[in-house]
Amino acid sequence: MWLNPAAARITASQRRAHAESRRCCGLTLKYALCNNNPGGNYQYCWRHGGQAAHANVGAAPGAEAPQRAVVRERMREFERIQRESEARGQDARDQWARERQRRREQARARAEREEQERQRAREEQQRWRREREQQARQEEEERAQRERFRRENDWQWSYQRQRPRPRNPGQGARQAEEERQRQQEQARREQEQARRAEAERQRRQATEDQDAQFRARCLQSYLDKCEIFDKTVFSSRSPNNFSLVPWPVIPRVEGTVSPGDITPENVRRFFDSSALRRFKTAREIDVILKNTARRFHPDRFSPNRPVVGSIHNLEARRAVIEAVDVVIKTVNVCRGG
């Protein structure tokens, strides 16, 4: 057997790399020939085995017979390397297919969530439109009833004028005066009732407008304080206090939040979706809830963190911790968690 000194130093990993580099077509013929010569001439590939070409290999093909056992062994090794490479390629393709399927499922789930949000927004808009239509129908019925009363009164008045006069002039005048007074009293009551209904409607509308403006100011104040609070670095020289924390509540007095205002009812009222939808979309409301839950996470307000540790007054520190506990629990309920 003719050995090549360089082939004796070729390791199995190097033969594998050579086989996978596609620079060698492998053991192509029964004599273990390799087409790694750019000129196209078939030669023994010393990277595939320890054999070297005989000087008269072209003239005497039978000279390769003593090497056929080694050739078969190298052929099997090369085929095994090819199978392992194909298996690794198949695993990579399977992994890519699974990753693509996962991304498609995530995109489908995201599209379904967005469609559900749009559906909720459409339902909310339809509900608001139905309420407005019902209110308009009620107002129309009230106007129709007032018009019916007016026509009945006009008919009675016209009937009283057109009916024959009684024989007793004094009695007829007395009855006519009583009927006139009765009609005037009825008209006065109807006018008073209509005036009260209109005043009540205007009062409700003004109250709703004032409440909406108050909620809008509270929401904007909360967002502004959140921006400042998130950028502030608290320390012993720059301590925190109860008034610096952006509390998501509707206070009793605008611009001032006290520990008594931090209740689950006030927090739920602040995040009331039906009221917030007048100023924010459903996606913006979800973002506000998510940021609030992250901002009031209990780990951030632990006593060893600067947000709470920088508060010198122990009573104020205890009030902040208790208020944060109320806020985070209520926000998690509002988020559906």
C-alpha positions, 0 to 999 in steps of 0.5 A: 500500500502506498501511503502519502505522508501528508495523508497520515496527518489528516484527521477525521474532522478535516476529512469531514470538512473537505467532504462538506466543502463541495470541492471534492466529488467524493469516491466517484468510481470503483477505483476510489477516484476523486475529481478534485483536480481543476483540470478534470483528471481523476486522481486519488484523493489523499484527503479521503484515505491514506492511499497514493496513486501508483506510478503506472496506475494509468497503464495498469488498472489492476495495480489498485487491487490491493487497496480495494479494502481500504477504498471500500472503508473510505467509501463507507466513511464518506457516505456516512458523512454525507448522510449526517450532513443531510440529516443536519440540513433536514433538522435545520429546515425543520427548525426553520419551518417550525419557527415560520409556523410559530411566527404565523401563529403569533401574527394570527393571534395578534390579528385576532386580538386587534379584530376583537378590539375593533369589534369592542369599539364598534359595539361601544359605538353602536351602544352609544348610538342606540342610547342617543337614538332612544333619548331622541325618541323620548324627547320626540314623544314628549313633544308629541304629547305636549302637542296633543295636549295643546290640540285637545285644549284648542279643540275644547276652547273652540267647542266652548265658543261654538256651542249654544249659549245657555238661557240664563246669561249669568250662569253661562258667563260663570261657566265660561269664566270657569272653563277659561280659568281651568284652561289657563291653569292647565296650560300653565301647568303644562308650560311649567312641566315643559320648563322643568323638563328642559331645565333638568335636561340642561342640568344633566347635560351641563353635569356630564360636560363638567364631569367629562372636562374634569376627567380629561384634566385629571387624565392629562395631569396624571400623564404629565406627572407620570412623565416627570416621575419616571425620569426622576432619580430619588435619593436622600438629597432628592427625597420622594413624598406622597404628592410627587407620586402620580396617583391614578384617581379622581380626587375630591378636590382638583389638583390635590390627592390625599391618602383618603382618595386612594380607594378601589372605587376611585381607581376603577372610576379613573380607568372607567372604559366608557368614560375614557373612550371619549378621549382615548382609543381602546389601544391607548387605554390598554397602554395606559393600564400596562404602563401603570401596572409596571410603574406601580409594581410592588418591587419598585416600591419596596422599602429598600428602593429609593422611591420609598427609602428616600421618604424620611417621614415613616407615616408618609412612607407607610401611606405610600406603600398602602396606596400602591397596594390598592392601586396595583390590585385594582389595576390588575382587576381592570386589566382582567388579570 
